[in-house]
Amino acid sequence: MAAKAKPRPLALFFRALADPTRLRLLNLVADKEICVCYFVEILAMSQPKISRHLAYLRRAGIVAARRQGRWMHYRLAVPADAAAHAILKETLLHVRRMPEMKRELEKLETSCCRPNFSELTRQAPQPLVFPISAK
């Protein structure tokens, strides 16, 4: 988890974790900075839907964004609240054990290196890795 986020209401944090799509997004950004186009391809959802969920996670202080030209990259953010940080870490450990989440991570790992993954991601920058052990 990268930079410390400013304090957020704990209720917003829990609502952010209560959605299956947002958990899928967090699973993918747990140790990488990822361009939105990869989320669209891997989760097979529309870009506006993915962006709405990412905006919710940003408001909750769980992800941070960075623009690089026309590409938006998202990464995990450390909640300022120590309890929220511990809950997020435990949630991610649990989510990573789920078979469907493992499949999506495998799809991310193999897709980023495939030359013809999709037209959308062909020119996208490769995800940046943030080792989970450093969190």
N, C-alpha and C positions, 0 to 999 in steps of 0.2 A: 504494500500500500504506500502510495507516494506521499504527498503533502498533507498536512493536517487541515481539516475542513473547519469552518467556523461552527459554533454550537447551533444545533437545530432542535426543534421540538421532538421529543422522543416518540410521540404519537405518529408524526410524519415518517419517522424512521421505520416504525413497525408496519405502517401502511405500505411503505415502499417494499418491504420484504414479503408482504402478504400476497403478492401477485405472481403467478407462475411464469409469466413472460419476463418479468423483471428478474426473477431468480435465474432464468435461463441466460439473460444478459450478464448478470453478475458472475455466473459460472464462466462465461467466456472471457471476461475482463479480469478475472481474479489475479492473473500474473502476466497479463499482456496489455499493451495499449493497442486498441483495435479500431480500424476505420469502420464507419457505419455500413459501408457497402458489404463488408464481411458478415455483419449481423443479418442483413437482408438475405443474403445467399444461404447462410447456414440455417437460419430459423425459418426460412421460406415465408417471410412476412413482408408486408409493404414497408417502404422506407418511412412514410409518415407515421405509421403505427410504431415502428421501432423508435423513431425520433421522439414521439410523445412519451414512451416509456423511459427513454434515456433522460428526457427533461425532468421527469418525475424523480428519477434517481439523483439527478443533479440538485434539485430543490431539497432533497432529503440529505444531501451532503455525502452520498455514498459513491458517486462517480464524479470525475472531473473531465473537462473537455479541452481539446487543443485543436485549433484550425491550422491546416497546412495547405495553403492554396484553396482549392475547392473541396478538400477532404476534411472531414471532422473525425478526430480520433478521441476515443474515450478510454479512461483507465480508472481503476479503483482508487478511491480516496479514503483516507483514514478518518473516521468520525472523531470529532473533538471529544465527545463524551466517552469516558473509559468503558462504561458498561455497554454502550452501543458498539464500540470497537470490538469488545470481547464477543458480543452476540453475533456481529457480522463475521468474525473469524470462525466461530463455531458453526454458523449457518453454512458458510462456504465449504467447510470440511465435510459437513453432512451432505450437501448438494453434490459434491464431487463423487460421492459413493453411489449415487443413483445411476442405474444403467443408461437411461436416456440422456443424462447429462454427460456421461462418459462418451457416449457416441457423438454428441455435438462437439466435445473437445477434440475427439479424434478427427472429426470432419474439418475442424478449424486447422489442426496441425497438418493434415494432408492437403487441404485446399489452398492454403497460402503459398505452397511451393509448386503447385500444379500450374503449368504455363497457360492453359486454356480453361481455368476454373469457370469463368463467366466473362461476358463482355463488360459487365459492370466493374469487376475487380481487376481486370487486366492491367490497368494503369495505376491502380491504387498502391500506395506505399505498403510495404510489409509490416506486420504488427511488431511493435517493440516489446521485448521481453522484460518483465520485472519479476525476478525469482520470488516465489511464494515464501521461501525460507527467510527472506529479508523483512517480512511483515511482522 
